[in-house]
């Protein structure tokens, strides 16, 4: 099949035609275990019947209306999401980058309202990732995402190192608008942020007059075993951004706010033609209902613990660490082997994984993945690791 789309993604020469839960089928009928779920998007797996039915039903009623008006599914999902997360207001968008753009603009306006032009600095973390727009690329704390040919970048961003106790003693002052952090650095290598450090950093930022924001595009919507990963860290951000799994595969993002960050936005401050459409909101309602059912997160945590403990038990000489929370798993590989080579061989054997950071294999399987699918995928992964260890 001739490729007509610019290959910005470095895509595999693989065409998938259908799927069921954590299993994909290509155009030749071959089956694959899906340990990446559209980079955490297909949180309910492929072809989840209640989600499909809700999308079909909504499509027959109304797919899109202008945001000059309101939709019943949009109002219902907003109410349900805010109640479930404990936030007071929110903005729906189309992607994680757009949700983060909204957070950045909110922080800048908050800073201006509470200190004028000088309060404009937003702190992010080294090894963070916040998106592919110019502003979110600038916010990203990885130099590889700042090539010279995209310059000039946006002013007003600074980075600090996660879990560095000394830096938070002096970083924030009356020029700081916000501290914007990930609870686990997904693209940076599935790096965990210490809960006590996050709380101390948030306290220091707030004492300086700033708000605290968290990028949960990847860690939110149940990925780490609770609806929001920030609930586990206990630093209670004023702003949270969500996307990926929020609508189970329909493009959607959200920027939620509370406390000092509530009521900062006014009409015209941030808009999008497609944002919060009825179809995406109908899908989001199914996702939220499924995730908040009794016992669902217990299952997510049990399966994630099982994956991590199983990989650790192999004592592979090429694995240096296994980390993560819930069904967000990072397997760190010795630096003499390229993670992409492992990813490629996994694909050849029938397992979809991804890489993160410089030396990590990342798993983000559907939250509904079955024990059988997990064990089949792990069997393939072990075979691949063993082949590199020889």
N, C-alpha and C positions, 0 to 999 in steps of 0.2 A: 504493500500500500504506500503510495507516494505521499510524503509529508508536505502539507501545504501551509502549516503554521510554523512560524519562527520558533526554533527549539531553545527557548529561553530556559527551559527546565532541565536540559540534559537528559531527556526522557529515554527510558529503556525502549528497545524495539519490541514492544509487547502490546498487544491489543486485547483488552478485557471486554467481554460482552455481557456478562451477568455475574451475579453473586448471591450467596445465601449465608447470612450471619458473618462468620469470619472465613468464608471460603469463596474464592474468586475462580472464574472460568474464562479462559482466553478463547480467541477465535478459532483455535484448533481443537478445542474441547479439553484442554489440559487444566487440571485443578491446582490451585495454590492456596496455602494458608496465609491469611492476611494479618500480619502482625503490625501493620501501620495504619490501617483504617482511614485512608485518605489524609494522612498526617493528623490523626485524632479527630477527624470530622465525623466519620460514620460511627458515632458512639453506640448506636443501637444495631450496628452491623448492616449488612446488605439485605434489602428486601424484607425489612421488619414490617410485618403485616399491618399492625395498627397505624404505623407511620404512613405506609403506602395508601391506606384507606382514607386517612385524614387529608392527605395531599390531593387525592382524587376528588374527594367531596368538596374541598375548598376550591379546587380548580373549576369545578362545575358551577360554583356560586360566584366567585370573584377572585381573580388572580392579582390584579394591581389596581390601586386607585392613587390619586395624588395625595400627598401629605397636607394638602389644603383641607382635607377631610379626615375623618376617623373611620376605622373599620372595627367591627365587633370582635374579630379574632385578635386584632392588635390591642384593643383595650383589655380583653380578657388575659392575653399573655403577659402584658405589662403588669397587671394587677397580681397575677400568680407569681411572676418572677420576682417582683419586689417583696412580696410577702415571704417567699422562700429564702431570699438572700438577706433580708433585713435592711434593704436600701429604700430611700424615700422617693427618688426620681430616676429617670433614665432617658437615654437616647438610643434608638435602634439604628443600626447601619447595615452595611453589606459584607464587612470583612473585619479581620483583626486589625489591619493597618488603619482602616477608617475609624474603628473604635478608639485606637490609640491616638489618632489625629484629634479626635474629639476631646480626649483627656488632656492632650497637650494644650489645645486652645482653651479649655476650661481652666487649666492651671495658670496659663498666662493672664487670662482675664481676672482670675482670683488675685493673682499677684498685683496686677494693676489697681484693683479695687482696694487693696490693703497695703499699699506702699508706693504706688506710682510706677513709673517706667523702670526704676532700678530693681524692683522685685520681679525678676523675669527668669532667673536661673532654675533649671530643672535638673536634678541629679538622677542619673541612672547607674546601673552597675556594670563594671567590667565583665565581659563575656555575656552580656545581655543581648537579646534580640527583640526588636519592637515593630518591624515591618519594612516594607520596600519603597514607601514614598520618601521624598527627600527629608522631611522632618523626622519620620520614624527611623530612617537609616541613620540620621545624625544622632538620634537618641540611642541607637544600638551601640553597645560598648565593645565592638569587635572591629579592629582596624581593617580586616579583610573586606568589610562591607563599605569601606570609605575610599573607593578608588578615585584617583585624581580626575578621571574623565566625567565624574558626576559633580565635581566642585563648581561653584562654591556651595558649601553646606550651610545649614541654618545655625545662626548664633544662639547662644544661651543654654547650651547643654554641657554638663560636666559629669564625669564618672568617678565612682568610688568602688573599692573592692569589697565584695560581699564578705561578711564575717570578720572584717578588719575593725577591731574595737578602737584603735587609736584614731582612725580617720574621722569617725563620727563625733569626736570631741571638738573638732575645729571646723568641720566642713560647712556647716549651715550658719547663715547670718541673715541680715535684713535684705539681702538680694535674692534669697531663695524663695521661689514660688512653690516648688513641690519636690518631694522625693518620690521617684517612680521606679518600683522594683518588681521583679518576678519572684514568685515564691519558690520555684524551681526553675533554673535556667535550662529550658528545653533545648533550643538550638545551640546553646553554649556547651552542651555536653551532659545534660541531665544532672546539673550541679545543685545540690541542696543548700538552701539558705537556712542558717541556724535561727531557731525561733527566738531565743533570748536576744540575739543580735538584732533581728528585725524589729523587735519591740523597742530596744534601746535606740536604734536608728530613727524609728518613727517618733519616739519621745523627743529626741534631739531636734528633729526637723520641726515638729509642732512648737517646741519652745522658741524656735527662731521665727515663728509666725507663718510657717509653710503648711500646706496640706500634704497628705500621704496618699499615694495612688499605687495600685498594683495591677500589673498586666497578667491577667489570667486567661489570655487567649488560648493557651495550651493546657494550663493546669486546672482551669475551671470546668464546670458542668460535669462534675463527678470523676474526672480523670484520676485524681489522687486519692479517691476514697471518701471524700466529702464533697458536698456541692461546690464549695469554694475551698481552695487550698489555704487561703489566708485565714480561714477559720481555725485551721490547725496551728498556724503560727501565732495567732493571738494579737496582731497589731492593729486590727480594726481600721483599715484604710477608709478614707472619705470617698475615694473613687476606685471602682474596679472596672476593668475592661474584659469583655468576653467575646468569643467567636467560635470557630471550629465546630465543636459538637453541639452548639446551642440549638440548631434546628435539624440535626441529624443528617445533614447532607445538602440542605437548601442553603444557599449563601446568606449569611446573616452575622451581624456583630452587635454588641451592645456596650454602652458606657453608662454605668450606674453610679449615682452619687447620693451622699447624705451629709448631714451635719453642716459644717462650714462650706462644703462644696455644693450643697443644694441651693437652688434658685440663682446660681451664678449665670447660667445661660439664659438669654432672652431671645425672643423671636428674631430670626435672621442670623444668629451667631454661628450656627452650624446646621447644614441641611444636605439632603441627598434625594434625588428623584426616586430611587428605588427603595430607600430605607424603610424597614419595618413593614414591608408589604404583607397583605393578608395571607398569602401562601406560606411565607416563611414563618409567620406568627402561628399559623395553624400547626405547622410542623413542630415549632418550639413547644407548644402546649403538650404534645404527645411526649416529647423528650422529657420535659419537666415532670409530667405525671409518672412516667416510667421510672425515672431516677429516684423520685421521692417515695416510691412504694416501700413498705416495710421490708427490711432485709436486703435491699438492693446493694447498698454500699458495703454491707458485710461481705457480700459475694465478691465485689470488686477488690476489697482488701485481701480476702482469702486467696483469690486467684493471683493477685500481684505478688503476695508473699510466697506463694507456691512457685511461681516462675523464678523469682530471685533466689530462693533457697535451692531450687533444682540446679540452676546454672552454677551456683557456688559449689554445690556438692560434687561437681565434675572435677574440680581442682585442675582446670585446664591451664597449662603452662603459658598460654598466650592471653589469658584473662587476668587483669590486675585489680579489677574492682567490679562489683555489681551493686547498683544503687537505684534509688527511686522511691516513689510512694504510689500506692494503688496500682493501677495499670499503666503507669509511666515508668519505664524501666530503661536504665542505661548500663550497658556492658562495656567496660573500658578494656581496650586491647593494647598489648605492648606496642611501642612506637616503631618497631621494626616491620610491622605489617600495616598495610593500608586498609582502613575500614571499608573503603569502597570495593576492594577486592573481595572482602567477605560478603558484602551486600550483593555483589554480582553473582557469586557462587551460590548464595542462598536462593536467589532468583532462579538460577539454573536448576536447582534441586526442588523448587516448588514452594519457596517461602519468601514472602514480601517483608522486608525490614527496611530501615533507613539508617543513615549516619547522623551524628550530631557532634559538634565541636571538632577537634582534630583527631580523636582516636576512640570514638564511642559508637557502638552499635545501639540503636534506639528501638524499643518496642512501644507502640501505642495501639494495641489491638482494640477491637470493639469491646465495650464494657459488658457486652452480652456473650462474649466468646465462651464456648463450651469447654469442658475438661478434655474431651476428645480432640478438639481443635488445638488446644494448648499443647497437649502431649505430642500430637503429630508435628506441630511446628517446632517444638523443642527437640524432637528426635532429629529433624532435618538440621537444626542449628548445631547440635552436638556433632553430627557427621561432618559439617563444614568446619567447625573449630578443630576437630581432630585431624582433618586433612591439612590444615595450616600448621598444626603442631608437629607434624612428622618431619 
